[in-house]
């Protein structure tokens, strides 16, 4: 029994200056002659270099991610959370949570201020009820303006919710995987808010 081989179909040479038709002698052949292969070689080399560079960048990104400390992951998650808080309150048109004054959204003058600070209540750092858009002046230079913050917070979320925040003394130890999940969740929420606002 003999197996009948199909004859390959003629192809056009890939080299733009040649363009002649040829029958490929092997699988994947894209040029008609060794001379055209030499002309075509730099394009293949550039393509291979770009492919290797992309693999290299991805590999470096993965390695950097593995080398990050718990603290670095926590900082990134906090940044993602804070960005969401600012986007949420801007979309809602809220005033500064402590002073009640309009916020300057054009520059970098708005913080995500925590009612109970991250230092004194780290377990509430990602609690959306505990964090609101606040002017940098109040957050950084008036130590959060806590008395006025509490008054405005009661008006915004209610006395019962504020009492629950003040009474919460639970201890939470986040794993690196939980921190990464928080970062991913808040980045997605921020994108969704910005998309809805656009």
Buried (B, 14 or more C-beta within 10 A) or exposed (E): EEEEEEEEEEBEBBBEEBEEEBEBEEEEBBBBEEEBBEBBEEEEEEEEEEEEEEEEEEEEEEEEEEEBEEEBBBBBBBBBBBBBBBBBBBEEEBBBBBBEEEBEEEEEEBBBBBBBBBEEBBBBBBBBBBBBBBBBBBBEEBEBBBEBBBBBBBEBBEEEBBEEBEEBEEEEEBEEEBBBEBBEBBBEBBEEBEEEEE
